[in-house]
Amino acid sequence: MKTKADAIKPTHYTACAIQPIDYIWANNLNFLEGNVVKYVTRHKAKNGKEDLEKALYYLQMLIDREYGVNPD
């Protein structure tokens, strides 16, 4: 059974010098930016290519919202 500590510091982040949530918070990143950081940070320790695809999804959404869909 997972404990509260497991939820706060899951094993796929414990090897990080800086916890993704601390980096996201300190740099005032929004939801989309934060998810890119989160998924790129954990991909080697958790879901591999799937996490990179998730990061790409959020990155594309960020590009579309910030710069318009399919800008010329």
Steps between C-alpha positions, in 0.01 A plus 500: 500500500630845410556749776455877493880531469491281187246733343707806585836359387438216256801285416519621140591848631718420802819472292453855372726772639199734489145372534297598192231661715762721668638608161152562359396704804825702521475595132127578511427259213142450390322164480613419145861603562505308827377182336774522237760525777338218699478251215846571359653471848348163580503320165812291567379384842132444426328466163774558242374597156142540628608783732689672218188476284298657781757780525474551125120517527518775764776680311291504183200628696720776645626598154144506365371716787795739511570535129185382326419175333714441189656850486642606163 
